[in-house]
Amino acid sequence: MSEAERTDRLAPGRRVTVGDIRALAGPSTPHFALQVRNRIQRLIEGLPEDDPVRREGETQIARLEELARYSGDPRGGTGVAH
């Protein structure tokens, strides 16, 4: 997964929606959570604090950061076979 955003989401005059944020965040796995977080951050930067899209983005960013904590070996190892 790339951190590059779909060009239609960034088109001039197109407003990012709550649906866009949920579409990005919903299927995230721990492995890609931080990349998705970065994409959402770019989409919501510049939106007013009280904007519902920004609030949803911030909620999803927090969820993705928590999800990313589980991207390693669940047993606490290094993930490298000995």
N, CA, C and O atoms as a Maestro MAE file, in Angstrom:
{
 s_m_m2io_version
 :::
 2.0.0
}

f_m_ct {
 s_m_title
 :::
 protein
 m_atom[328] {
  # First column is atom index #
  i_m_mmod_type
  r_m_x_coord
  r_m_y_coord
  r_m_z_coord
  i_m_residue_number
  s_m_chain_name
  s_m_pdb_residue_name
  s_m_pdb_atom_name
  i_m_atomic_number
  :::
  1 25 0.850 -1.170 0.000 1 A "MET " " N  " 7
  2 3 0.000 0.000 0.000 1 A "MET " " CA " 6
  3 2 0.890 1.225 0.000 1 A "MET " " C  " 6
  4 15 1.880 1.295 0.729 1 A "MET " " O  " 8
  5 25 0.538 2.154 -0.796 2 A "SER " " N  " 7
  6 3 1.275 3.391 -0.911 2 A "SER " " CA " 6
  7 2 0.629 4.471 -0.056 2 A "SER " " C  " 6
  8 15 -0.546 4.383 0.299 2 A "SER " " O  " 8
  9 25 1.411 5.480 0.265 3 A "GLU " " N  " 7
  10 3 0.850 6.631 0.961 3 A "GLU " " CA " 6
  11 2 0.294 7.637 -0.039 3 A "GLU " " C  " 6
  12 15 -0.246 8.669 0.361 3 A "GLU " " O  " 8
  13 25 0.416 7.356 -1.316 4 A "ALA " " N  " 7
  14 3 -0.137 8.249 -2.336 4 A "ALA " " CA " 6
  15 2 -1.657 8.180 -2.292 4 A "ALA " " C  " 6
  16 15 -2.241 7.110 -2.121 4 A "ALA " " O  " 8
  17 25 -2.276 9.324 -2.447 5 A "GLU " " N  " 7
  18 3 -3.737 9.390 -2.379 5 A "GLU " " CA " 6
  19 2 -4.322 9.300 -3.776 5 A "GLU " " C  " 6
  20 15 -3.695 9.700 -4.757 5 A "GLU " " O  " 8
  21 25 -5.522 8.774 -3.849 6 A "ARG " " N  " 7
  22 3 -6.247 8.753 -5.123 6 A "ARG " " CA " 6
  23 2 -6.431 10.192 -5.588 6 A "ARG " " C  " 6
  24 15 -6.809 11.066 -4.809 6 A "ARG " " O  " 8
  25 25 -6.163 10.421 -6.852 7 A "THR " " N  " 7
  26 3 -6.234 11.783 -7.371 7 A "THR " " CA " 6
  27 2 -7.641 12.357 -7.309 7 A "THR " " C  " 6
  28 15 -7.802 13.569 -7.164 7 A "THR " " O  " 8
  29 25 -8.662 11.515 -7.415 8 A "ASP " " N  " 7
  30 3 -10.026 12.054 -7.355 8 A "ASP " " CA " 6
  31 2 -10.362 12.598 -5.969 8 A "ASP " " C  " 6
  32 15 -11.196 13.495 -5.852 8 A "ASP " " O  " 8
  33 25 -9.735 12.078 -4.920 9 A "ARG " " N  " 7
  34 3 -9.979 12.605 -3.578 9 A "ARG " " CA " 6
  35 2 -9.330 13.967 -3.382 9 A "ARG " " C  " 6
  36 15 -9.741 14.736 -2.513 9 A "ARG " " O  " 8
  37 25 -8.318 14.264 -4.188 10 A "LEU " " N  " 7
  38 3 -7.589 15.516 -4.049 10 A "LEU " " CA " 6
  39 2 -7.941 16.526 -5.131 10 A "LEU " " C  " 6
  40 15 -7.313 17.581 -5.216 10 A "LEU " " O  " 8
  41 25 -8.924 16.223 -5.952 11 A "ALA " " N  " 7
  42 3 -9.295 17.115 -7.054 11 A "ALA " " CA " 6
  43 2 -9.722 18.481 -6.513 11 A "ALA " " C  " 6
  44 15 -10.410 18.564 -5.495 11 A "ALA " " O  " 8
  45 25 -9.313 19.544 -7.195 12 A "PRO " " N  " 7
  46 3 -9.719 20.886 -6.765 12 A "PRO " " CA " 6
  47 2 -11.241 21.000 -6.707 12 A "PRO " " C  " 6
  48 15 -11.949 20.560 -7.613 12 A "PRO " " O  " 8
  49 25 -11.717 21.591 -5.639 13 A "GLY " " N  " 7
  50 3 -13.152 21.795 -5.480 13 A "GLY " " CA " 6
  51 2 -13.895 20.611 -4.902 13 A "GLY " " C  " 6
  52 15 -15.054 20.745 -4.511 13 A "GLY " " O  " 8
  53 25 -13.250 19.442 -4.837 14 A "ARG " " N  " 7
  54 3 -13.921 18.274 -4.255 14 A "ARG " " CA " 6
  55 2 -13.675 18.273 -2.759 14 A "ARG " " C  " 6
  56 15 -12.540 18.400 -2.301 14 A "ARG " " O  " 8
  57 25 -14.730 18.131 -2.019 15 A "ARG " " N  " 7
  58 3 -14.644 18.104 -0.562 15 A "ARG " " CA " 6
  59 2 -14.497 16.666 -0.081 15 A "ARG " " C  " 6
  60 15 -15.226 15.778 -0.524 15 A "ARG " " O  " 8
  61 25 -13.550 16.441 0.828 16 A "VAL " " N  " 7
  62 3 -13.376 15.128 1.445 16 A "VAL " " CA " 6
  63 2 -14.594 14.864 2.313 16 A "VAL " " C  " 6
  64 15 -15.107 15.769 2.972 16 A "VAL " " O  " 8
  65 25 -15.056 13.614 2.309 17 A "THR " " N  " 7
  66 3 -16.249 13.256 3.060 17 A "THR " " CA " 6
  67 2 -15.912 12.294 4.202 17 A "THR " " C  " 6
  68 15 -14.838 11.694 4.234 17 A "THR " " O  " 8
  69 25 -16.854 12.165 5.133 18 A "VAL " " N  " 7
  70 3 -16.722 11.163 6.193 18 A "VAL " " CA " 6
  71 2 -16.597 9.783 5.552 18 A "VAL " " C  " 6
  72 15 -15.845 8.938 6.038 18 A "VAL " " O  " 8
  73 25 -17.328 9.551 4.468 19 A "GLY " " N  " 7
  74 3 -17.251 8.275 3.760 19 A "GLY " " CA " 6
  75 2 -15.855 7.998 3.225 19 A "GLY " " C  " 6
  76 15 -15.399 6.855 3.255 19 A "GLY " " O  " 8
  77 25 -15.164 9.033 2.733 20 A "ASP " " N  " 7
  78 3 -13.782 8.869 2.259 20 A "ASP " " CA " 6
  79 2 -12.885 8.401 3.402 20 A "ASP " " C  " 6
  80 15 -12.076 7.487 3.243 20 A "ASP " " O  " 8
  81 25 -13.044 9.044 4.549 21 A "ILE " " N  " 7
  82 3 -12.221 8.694 5.713 21 A "ILE " " CA " 6
  83 2 -12.502 7.254 6.140 21 A "ILE " " C  " 6
  84 15 -11.575 6.486 6.396 21 A "ILE " " O  " 8
  85 25 -13.756 6.899 6.214 22 A "ARG " " N  " 7
  86 3 -14.113 5.536 6.632 22 A "ARG " " CA " 6
  87 2 -13.671 4.500 5.614 22 A "ARG " " C  " 6
  88 15 -13.281 3.393 5.984 22 A "ARG " " O  " 8
  89 25 -13.728 4.848 4.342 23 A "ALA " " N  " 7
  90 3 -13.281 3.910 3.300 23 A "ALA " " CA " 6
  91 2 -11.790 3.635 3.427 23 A "ALA " " C  " 6
  92 15 -11.347 2.509 3.202 23 A "ALA " " O  " 8
  93 25 -11.020 4.640 3.781 24 A "LEU " " N  " 7
  94 3 -9.581 4.452 3.973 24 A "LEU " " CA " 6
  95 2 -9.276 3.654 5.229 24 A "LEU " " C  " 6
  96 15 -8.473 2.722 5.200 24 A "LEU " " O  " 8
  97 25 -9.911 4.017 6.321 25 A "ALA " " N  " 7
  98 3 -9.559 3.449 7.621 25 A "ALA " " CA " 6
  99 2 -10.165 2.070 7.864 25 A "ALA " " C  " 6
  100 15 -9.558 1.236 8.535 25 A "ALA " " O  " 8
  101 25 -11.330 1.831 7.335 26 A "GLY " " N  " 7
  102 3 -12.065 0.606 7.644 26 A "GLY " " CA " 6
  103 2 -11.303 -0.688 7.440 26 A "GLY " " C  " 6
  104 15 -11.230 -1.500 8.362 26 A "GLY " " O  " 8
  105 25 -10.729 -0.909 6.260 27 A "PRO " " N  " 7
  106 3 -10.084 -2.202 6.014 27 A "PRO " " CA " 6
  107 2 -8.624 -2.274 6.449 27 A "PRO " " C  " 6
  108 15 -7.919 -3.202 6.053 27 A "PRO " " O  " 8
  109 25 -8.157 -1.337 7.240 28 A "SER " " N  " 7
  110 3 -6.742 -1.285 7.614 28 A "SER " " CA " 6
  111 2 -6.319 -2.485 8.429 28 A "SER " " C  " 6
  112 15 -7.068 -3.014 9.251 28 A "SER " " O  " 8
  113 25 -5.104 -2.892 8.175 29 A "THR " " N  " 7
  114 3 -4.471 -3.947 8.961 29 A "THR " " CA " 6
  115 2 -3.368 -3.298 9.793 29 A "THR " " C  " 6
  116 15 -2.938 -2.189 9.476 29 A "THR " " O  " 8
  117 25 -2.903 -3.959 10.841 30 A "PRO " " N  " 7
  118 3 -1.834 -3.369 11.652 30 A "PRO " " CA " 6
  119 2 -0.609 -2.977 10.823 30 A "PRO " " C  " 6
  120 15 0.022 -1.951 11.074 30 A "PRO " " O  " 8
  121 25 -0.287 -3.803 9.842 31 A "HIS " " N  " 7
  122 3 0.911 -3.567 9.036 31 A "HIS " " CA " 6
  123 2 0.853 -2.242 8.277 31 A "HIS " " C  " 6
  124 15 1.879 -1.580 8.117 31 A "HIS " " O  " 8
  125 25 -0.327 -1.848 7.809 32 A "PHE " " N  " 7
  126 3 -0.467 -0.634 7.006 32 A "PHE " " CA " 6
  127 2 -1.118 0.523 7.752 32 A "PHE " " C  " 6
  128 15 -1.374 1.568 7.155 32 A "PHE " " O  " 8
  129 25 -1.389 0.364 9.026 33 A "ALA " " N  " 7
  130 3 -2.146 1.369 9.778 33 A "ALA " " CA " 6
  131 2 -1.498 2.754 9.752 33 A "ALA " " C  " 6
  132 15 -2.203 3.754 9.618 33 A "ALA " " O  " 8
  133 25 -0.182 2.833 9.877 34 A "LEU " " N  " 7
  134 3 0.457 4.141 9.910 34 A "LEU " " CA " 6
  135 2 0.478 4.818 8.544 34 A "LEU " " C  " 6
  136 15 0.432 6.045 8.458 34 A "LEU " " O  " 8
  137 25 0.548 4.029 7.482 35 A "GLN " " N  " 7
  138 3 0.459 4.617 6.147 35 A "GLN " " CA " 6
  139 2 -0.932 5.201 5.917 35 A "GLN " " C  " 6
  140 15 -1.072 6.294 5.369 35 A "GLN " " O  " 8
  141 25 -1.943 4.476 6.332 36 A "VAL " " N  " 7
  142 3 -3.317 4.970 6.187 36 A "VAL " " CA " 6
  143 2 -3.509 6.205 7.054 36 A "VAL " " C  " 6
  144 15 -4.150 7.166 6.631 36 A "VAL " " O  " 8
  145 25 -2.959 6.187 8.265 37 A "ARG " " N  " 7
  146 3 -3.033 7.358 9.148 37 A "ARG " " CA " 6
  147 2 -2.467 8.594 8.456 37 A "ARG " " C  " 6
  148 15 -3.061 9.671 8.514 37 A "ARG " " O  " 8
  149 25 -1.322 8.436 7.806 38 A "ASN " " N  " 7
  150 3 -0.700 9.564 7.118 38 A "ASN " " CA " 6
  151 2 -1.577 10.087 5.977 38 A "ASN " " C  " 6
  152 15 -1.660 11.294 5.751 38 A "ASN " " O  " 8
  153 25 -2.221 9.180 5.273 39 A "ARG " " N  " 7
  154 3 -3.115 9.598 4.194 39 A "ARG " " CA " 6
  155 2 -4.292 10.401 4.746 39 A "ARG " " C  " 6
  156 15 -4.681 11.419 4.175 39 A "ARG " " O  " 8
  157 25 -4.849 9.938 5.852 40 A "ILE " " N  " 7
  158 3 -5.973 10.650 6.467 40 A "ILE " " CA " 6
  159 2 -5.520 12.014 6.977 40 A "ILE " " C  " 6
  160 15 -6.234 13.004 6.821 40 A "ILE " " O  " 8
  161 25 -4.345 12.069 7.581 41 A "GLN " " N  " 7
  162 3 -3.835 13.355 8.067 41 A "GLN " " CA " 6
  163 2 -3.749 14.371 6.939 41 A "GLN " " C  " 6
  164 15 -4.115 15.532 7.119 41 A "GLN " " O  " 8
  165 25 -3.268 13.942 5.778 42 A "ARG " " N  " 7
  166 3 -3.179 14.862 4.641 42 A "ARG " " CA " 6
  167 2 -4.549 15.313 4.173 42 A "ARG " " C  " 6
  168 15 -4.723 16.462 3.768 42 A "ARG " " O  " 8
  169 25 -5.524 14.412 4.227 43 A "LEU " " N  " 7
  170 3 -6.872 14.767 3.771 43 A "LEU " " CA " 6
  171 2 -7.567 15.764 4.692 43 A "LEU " " C  " 6
  172 15 -8.347 16.596 4.229 43 A "LEU " " O  " 8
  173 25 -7.293 15.687 5.982 44 A "ILE " " N  " 7
  174 3 -8.029 16.552 6.912 44 A "ILE " " CA " 6
  175 2 -7.274 17.817 7.293 44 A "ILE " " C  " 6
  176 15 -7.850 18.711 7.913 44 A "ILE " " O  " 8
  177 25 -5.989 17.910 6.934 45 A "GLU " " N  " 7
  178 3 -5.259 19.121 7.310 45 A "GLU " " CA " 6
  179 2 -5.922 20.327 6.663 45 A "GLU " " C  " 6
  180 15 -6.316 20.285 5.497 45 A "GLU " " O  " 8
  181 25 -6.035 21.360 7.404 46 A "GLY " " N  " 7
  182 3 -6.664 22.569 6.895 46 A "GLY " " CA " 6
  183 2 -8.165 22.646 7.131 46 A "GLY " " C  " 6
  184 15 -8.764 23.706 6.951 46 A "GLY " " O  " 8
  185 25 -8.780 21.538 7.531 47 A "LEU " " N  " 7
  186 3 -10.210 21.587 7.843 47 A "LEU " " CA " 6
  187 2 -10.396 22.227 9.217 47 A "LEU " " C  " 6
  188 15 -9.545 22.061 10.091 47 A "LEU " " O  " 8
  189 25 -11.482 22.949 9.419 48 A "PRO " " N  " 7
  190 3 -11.737 23.556 10.731 48 A "PRO " " CA " 6
  191 2 -11.878 22.493 11.826 48 A "PRO " " C  " 6
  192 15 -12.275 21.359 11.560 48 A "PRO " " O  " 8
  193 25 -11.550 22.878 13.044 49 A "GLU " " N  " 7
  194 3 -11.610 21.958 14.187 49 A "GLU " " CA " 6
  195 2 -12.986 21.327 14.375 49 A "GLU " " C  " 6
  196 15 -13.081 20.174 14.797 49 A "GLU " " O  " 8
  197 25 -14.044 22.057 14.071 50 A "ASP " " N  " 7
  198 3 -15.394 21.544 14.307 50 A "ASP " " CA " 6
  199 2 -15.993 20.837 13.089 50 A "ASP " " C  " 6
  200 15 -17.169 20.472 13.102 50 A "ASP " " O  " 8
  201 25 -15.200 20.644 12.047 51 A "ASP " " N  " 7
  202 3 -15.690 19.970 10.842 51 A "ASP " " CA " 6
  203 2 -15.907 18.482 11.144 51 A "ASP " " C  " 6
  204 15 -15.019 17.835 11.700 51 A "ASP " " O  " 8
  205 25 -17.065 17.934 10.788 52 A "PRO " " N  " 7
  206 3 -17.330 16.510 11.062 52 A "PRO " " CA " 6
  207 2 -16.335 15.571 10.373 52 A "PRO " " C  " 6
  208 15 -16.020 14.507 10.905 52 A "PRO " " O  " 8
  209 25 -15.844 15.956 9.201 53 A "VAL " " N  " 7
  210 3 -14.855 15.122 8.501 53 A "VAL " " CA " 6
  211 2 -13.553 15.110 9.295 53 A "VAL " " C  " 6
  212 15 -12.923 14.064 9.447 53 A "VAL " " O  " 8
  213 25 -13.154 16.265 9.795 54 A "ARG " " N  " 7
  214 3 -11.931 16.326 10.605 54 A "ARG " " CA " 6
  215 2 -12.090 15.497 11.875 54 A "ARG " " C  " 6
  216 15 -11.181 14.752 12.242 54 A "ARG " " O  " 8
  217 25 -13.225 15.617 12.546 55 A "ARG " " N  " 7
  218 3 -13.450 14.846 13.777 55 A "ARG " " CA " 6
  219 2 -13.399 13.340 13.497 55 A "ARG " " C  " 6
  220 15 -12.802 12.583 14.263 55 A "ARG " " O  " 8
  221 25 -14.026 12.911 12.398 56 A "GLU " " N  " 7
  222 3 -13.974 11.487 12.033 56 A "GLU " " CA " 6
  223 2 -12.536 11.076 11.719 56 A "GLU " " C  " 6
  224 15 -12.090 9.999 12.114 56 A "GLU " " O  " 8
  225 25 -11.821 11.938 11.011 57 A "GLY " " N  " 7
  226 3 -10.425 11.647 10.697 57 A "GLY " " CA " 6
  227 2 -9.582 11.501 11.948 57 A "GLY " " C  " 6
  228 15 -8.771 10.580 12.041 57 A "GLY " " O  " 8
  229 25 -9.759 12.388 12.909 58 A "GLU " " N  " 7
  230 3 -9.006 12.312 14.160 58 A "GLU " " CA " 6
  231 2 -9.357 11.057 14.950 58 A "GLU " " C  " 6
  232 15 -8.487 10.447 15.571 58 A "GLU " " O  " 8
  233 25 -10.623 10.674 14.927 59 A "THR " " N  " 7
  234 3 -11.046 9.439 15.589 59 A "THR " " CA " 6
  235 2 -10.369 8.234 14.944 59 A "THR " " C  " 6
  236 15 -9.855 7.352 15.632 59 A "THR " " O  " 8
  237 25 -10.377 8.212 13.615 60 A "GLN " " N  " 7
  238 3 -9.772 7.088 12.898 60 A "GLN " " CA " 6
  239 2 -8.252 7.074 13.063 60 A "GLN " " C  " 6
  240 15 -7.652 6.002 13.146 60 A "GLN " " O  " 8
  241 25 -7.625 8.251 13.111 61 A "ILE " " N  " 7
  242 3 -6.176 8.320 13.329 61 A "ILE " " CA " 6
  243 2 -5.818 7.690 14.674 61 A "ILE " " C  " 6
  244 15 -4.862 6.920 14.764 61 A "ILE " " O  " 8
  245 25 -6.570 8.010 15.702 62 A "ALA " " N  " 7
  246 3 -6.320 7.415 17.023 62 A "ALA " " CA " 6
  247 2 -6.485 5.904 16.969 62 A "ALA " " C  " 6
  248 15 -5.683 5.168 17.543 62 A "ALA " " O  " 8
  249 25 -7.527 5.438 16.278 63 A "ARG " " N  " 7
  250 3 -7.755 3.996 16.159 63 A "ARG " " CA " 6
  251 2 -6.609 3.328 15.403 63 A "ARG " " C  " 6
  252 15 -6.154 2.251 15.788 63 A "ARG " " O  " 8
  253 25 -6.146 3.961 14.336 64 A "LEU " " N  " 7
  254 3 -5.060 3.394 13.531 64 A "LEU " " CA " 6
  255 2 -3.747 3.351 14.305 64 A "LEU " " C  " 6
  256 15 -2.977 2.399 14.176 64 A "LEU " " O  " 8
  257 25 -3.492 4.375 15.105 65 A "GLU " " N  " 7
  258 3 -2.272 4.366 15.922 65 A "GLU " " CA " 6
  259 2 -2.312 3.234 16.934 65 A "GLU " " C  " 6
  260 15 -1.292 2.597 17.194 65 A "GLU " " O  " 8
  261 25 -3.473 2.980 17.503 66 A "GLU " " N  " 7
  262 3 -3.621 1.848 18.421 66 A "GLU " " CA " 6
  263 2 -3.441 0.529 17.665 66 A "GLU " " C  " 6
  264 15 -2.760 -0.375 18.149 66 A "GLU " " O  " 8
  265 25 -4.037 0.419 16.506 67 A "LEU " " N  " 7
  266 3 -3.924 -0.790 15.696 67 A "LEU " " CA " 6
  267 2 -2.473 -1.065 15.319 67 A "LEU " " C  " 6
  268 15 -2.046 -2.219 15.303 67 A "LEU " " O  " 8
  269 25 -1.712 -0.018 15.015 68 A "ALA " " N  " 7
  270 3 -0.313 -0.172 14.606 68 A "ALA " " CA " 6
  271 2 0.546 -0.764 15.720 68 A "ALA " " C  " 6
  272 15 1.592 -1.357 15.452 68 A "ALA " " O  " 8
  273 25 0.118 -0.608 16.939 69 A "ARG " " N  " 7
  274 3 0.879 -1.176 18.060 69 A "ARG " " CA " 6
  275 2 0.937 -2.698 17.981 69 A "ARG " " C  " 6
  276 15 1.776 -3.317 18.635 69 A "ARG " " O  " 8
  277 25 0.068 -3.299 17.199 70 A "TYR " " N  " 7
  278 3 -0.014 -4.756 17.115 70 A "TYR " " CA " 6
  279 2 0.523 -5.289 15.796 70 A "TYR " " C  " 6
  280 15 0.115 -6.362 15.352 70 A "TYR " " O  " 8
  281 25 1.431 -4.556 15.164 71 A "SER " " N  " 7
  282 3 1.924 -4.986 13.864 71 A "SER " " CA " 6
  283 2 3.089 -5.963 13.956 71 A "SER " " C  " 6
  284 15 3.495 -6.535 12.945 71 A "SER " " O  " 8
  285 25 3.625 -6.157 15.138 72 A "GLY " " N  " 7
  286 3 4.749 -7.071 15.300 72 A "GLY " " CA " 6
  287 2 4.306 -8.450 15.722 72 A "GLY " " C  " 6
  288 15 3.129 -8.800 15.636 72 A "GLY " " O  " 8
  289 25 5.247 -9.210 16.171 73 A "ASP " " N  " 7
  290 3 4.992 -10.558 16.656 73 A "ASP " " CA " 6
  291 2 4.139 -10.464 17.926 73 A "ASP " " C  " 6
  292 15 4.558 -9.845 18.904 73 A "ASP " " O  " 8
  293 25 2.947 -11.072 17.917 74 A "PRO " " N  " 7
  294 3 2.068 -10.955 19.082 74 A "PRO " " CA " 6
  295 2 2.645 -11.578 20.348 74 A "PRO " " C  " 6
  296 15 2.154 -11.310 21.444 74 A "PRO " " O  " 8
  297 25 3.681 -12.403 20.212 75 A "ARG " " N  " 7
  298 3 4.292 -13.025 21.376 75 A "ARG " " CA " 6
  299 2 5.390 -12.143 21.978 75 A "ARG " " C  " 6
  300 15 5.990 -12.485 22.997 75 A "ARG " " O  " 8
  301 25 5.641 -10.999 21.324 76 A "GLY " " N  " 7
  302 3 6.649 -10.076 21.842 76 A "GLY " " CA " 6
  303 2 8.049 -10.334 21.311 76 A "GLY " " C  " 6
  304 15 9.003 -9.685 21.738 76 A "GLY " " O  " 8
  305 25 8.181 -11.272 20.389 77 A "GLY " " N  " 7
  306 3 9.496 -11.557 19.816 77 A "GLY " " CA " 6
  307 2 9.857 -10.580 18.736 77 A "GLY " " C  " 6
  308 15 9.160 -9.590 18.514 77 A "GLY " " O  " 8
  309 25 10.966 -10.863 18.054 78 A "THR " " N  " 7
  310 3 11.436 -9.976 17.002 78 A "THR " " CA " 6
  311 2 10.837 -10.316 15.647 78 A "THR " " C  " 6
  312 15 10.966 -9.540 14.700 78 A "THR " " O  " 8
  313 25 10.190 -11.457 15.547 79 A "GLY " " N  " 7
  314 3 9.641 -11.880 14.261 79 A "GLY " " CA " 6
  315 2 10.662 -12.601 13.407 79 A "GLY " " C  " 6
  316 15 10.365 -13.001 12.281 79 A "GLY " " O  " 8
  317 25 11.879 -12.773 13.941 80 A "VAL " " N  " 7
  318 3 12.957 -13.438 13.206 80 A "VAL " " CA " 6
  319 2 13.107 -14.844 13.780 80 A "VAL " " C  " 6
  320 15 13.235 -15.024 14.991 80 A "VAL " " O  " 8
  321 25 13.090 -15.843 12.885 81 A "ALA " " N  " 7
  322 3 13.249 -17.231 13.334 81 A "ALA " " CA " 6
  323 2 14.697 -17.460 13.756 81 A "ALA " " C  " 6
  324 15 15.625 -16.957 13.124 81 A "ALA " " O  " 8
  325 25 14.874 -18.212 14.813 82 A "HIS " " N  " 7
  326 3 16.230 -18.530 15.292 82 A "HIS " " CA " 6
  327 2 16.638 -19.901 14.898 82 A "HIS " " C  " 6
  328 15 17.746 -20.331 15.218 82 A "HIS " " O  " 8
  :::
 }
 m_bond[327] {
  # First column is bond index #
  i_m_from
  i_m_to
  i_m_order
  :::
  1 1 2 1
  2 2 3 1
  3 3 4 2
  4 3 5 1
  5 5 6 1
  6 6 7 1
  7 7 8 2
  8 7 9 1
  9 9 10 1
  10 10 11 1
  11 11 12 2
  12 11 13 1
  13 13 14 1
  14 14 15 1
  15 15 16 2
  16 15 17 1
  17 17 18 1
  18 18 19 1
  19 19 20 2
  20 19 21 1
  21 21 22 1
  22 22 23 1
  23 23 24 2
  24 23 25 1
  25 25 26 1
  26 26 27 1
  27 27 28 2
  28 27 29 1
  29 29 30 1
  30 30 31 1
  31 31 32 2
  32 31 33 1
  33 33 34 1
  34 34 35 1
  35 35 36 2
  36 35 37 1
  37 37 38 1
  38 38 39 1
  39 39 40 2
  40 39 41 1
  41 41 42 1
  42 42 43 1
  43 43 44 2
  44 43 45 1
  45 45 46 1
  46 46 47 1
  47 47 48 2
  48 47 49 1
  49 49 50 1
  50 50 51 1
  51 51 52 2
  52 51 53 1
  53 53 54 1
  54 54 55 1
  55 55 56 2
  56 55 57 1
  57 57 58 1
  58 58 59 1
  59 59 60 2
  60 59 61 1
  61 61 62 1
  62 62 63 1
  63 63 64 2
  64 63 65 1
  65 65 66 1
  66 66 67 1
  67 67 68 2
  68 67 69 1
  69 69 70 1
  70 70 71 1
  71 71 72 2
  72 71 73 1
  73 73 74 1
  74 74 75 1
  75 75 76 2
  76 75 77 1
  77 77 78 1
  78 78 79 1
  79 79 80 2
  80 79 81 1
  81 81 82 1
  82 82 83 1
  83 83 84 2
  84 83 85 1
  85 85 86 1
  86 86 87 1
  87 87 88 2
  88 87 89 1
  89 89 90 1
  90 90 91 1
  91 91 92 2
  92 91 93 1
  93 93 94 1
  94 94 95 1
  95 95 96 2
  96 95 97 1
  97 97 98 1
  98 98 99 1
  99 99 100 2
  100 99 101 1
  101 101 102 1
  102 102 103 1
  103 103 104 2
  104 103 105 1
  105 105 106 1
  106 106 107 1
  107 107 108 2
  108 107 109 1
  109 109 110 1
  110 110 111 1
  111 111 112 2
  112 111 113 1
  113 113 114 1
  114 114 115 1
  115 115 116 2
  116 115 117 1
  117 117 118 1
  118 118 119 1
  119 119 120 2
  120 119 121 1
  121 121 122 1
  122 122 123 1
  123 123 124 2
  124 123 125 1
  125 125 126 1
  126 126 127 1
  127 127 128 2
  128 127 129 1
  129 129 130 1
  130 130 131 1
  131 131 132 2
  132 131 133 1
  133 133 134 1
  134 134 135 1
  135 135 136 2
  136 135 137 1
  137 137 138 1
  138 138 139 1
  139 139 140 2
  140 139 141 1
  141 141 142 1
  142 142 143 1
  143 143 144 2
  144 143 145 1
  145 145 146 1
  146 146 147 1
  147 147 148 2
  148 147 149 1
  149 149 150 1
  150 150 151 1
  151 151 152 2
  152 151 153 1
  153 153 154 1
  154 154 155 1
  155 155 156 2
  156 155 157 1
  157 157 158 1
  158 158 159 1
  159 159 160 2
  160 159 161 1
  161 161 162 1
  162 162 163 1
  163 163 164 2
  164 163 165 1
  165 165 166 1
  166 166 167 1
  167 167 168 2
  168 167 169 1
  169 169 170 1
  170 170 171 1
  171 171 172 2
  172 171 173 1
  173 173 174 1
  174 174 175 1
  175 175 176 2
  176 175 177 1
  177 177 178 1
  178 178 179 1
  179 179 180 2
  180 179 181 1
  181 181 182 1
  182 182 183 1
  183 183 184 2
  184 183 185 1
  185 185 186 1
  186 186 187 1
  187 187 188 2
  188 187 189 1
  189 189 190 1
  190 190 191 1
  191 191 192 2
  192 191 193 1
  193 193 194 1
  194 194 195 1
  195 195 196 2
  196 195 197 1
  197 197 198 1
  198 198 199 1
  199 199 200 2
  200 199 201 1
  201 201 202 1
  202 202 203 1
  203 203 204 2
  204 203 205 1
  205 205 206 1
  206 206 207 1
  207 207 208 2
  208 207 209 1
  209 209 210 1
  210 210 211 1
  211 211 212 2
  212 211 213 1
  213 213 214 1
  214 214 215 1
  215 215 216 2
  216 215 217 1
  217 217 218 1
  218 218 219 1
  219 219 220 2
  220 219 221 1
  221 221 222 1
  222 222 223 1
  223 223 224 2
  224 223 225 1
  225 225 226 1
  226 226 227 1
  227 227 228 2
  228 227 229 1
  229 229 230 1
  230 230 231 1
  231 231 232 2
  232 231 233 1
  233 233 234 1
  234 234 235 1
  235 235 236 2
  236 235 237 1
  237 237 238 1
  238 238 239 1
  239 239 240 2
  240 239 241 1
  241 241 242 1
  242 242 243 1
  243 243 244 2
  244 243 245 1
  245 245 246 1
  246 246 247 1
  247 247 248 2
  248 247 249 1
  249 249 250 1
  250 250 251 1
  251 251 252 2
  252 251 253 1
  253 253 254 1
  254 254 255 1
  255 255 256 2
  256 255 257 1
  257 257 258 1
  258 258 259 1
  259 259 260 2
  260 259 261 1
  261 261 262 1
  262 262 263 1
  263 263 264 2
  264 263 265 1
  265 265 266 1
  266 266 267 1
  267 267 268 2
  268 267 269 1
  269 269 270 1
  270 270 271 1
  271 271 272 2
  272 271 273 1
  273 273 274 1
  274 274 275 1
  275 275 276 2
  276 275 277 1
  277 277 278 1
  278 278 279 1
  279 279 280 2
  280 279 281 1
  281 281 282 1
  282 282 283 1
  283 283 284 2
  284 283 285 1
  285 285 286 1
  286 286 287 1
  287 287 288 2
  288 287 289 1
  289 289 290 1
  290 290 291 1
  291 291 292 2
  292 291 293 1
  293 293 294 1
  294 294 295 1
  295 295 296 2
  296 295 297 1
  297 297 298 1
  298 298 299 1
  299 299 300 2
  300 299 301 1
  301 301 302 1
  302 302 303 1
  303 303 304 2
  304 303 305 1
  305 305 306 1
  306 306 307 1
  307 307 308 2
  308 307 309 1
  309 309 310 1
  310 310 311 1
  311 311 312 2
  312 311 313 1
  313 313 314 1
  314 314 315 1
  315 315 316 2
  316 315 317 1
  317 317 318 1
  318 318 319 1
  319 319 320 2
  320 319 321 1
  321 321 322 1
  322 322 323 1
  323 323 324 2
  324 323 325 1
  325 325 326 1
  326 326 327 1
  327 327 328 2
  :::
 }
}
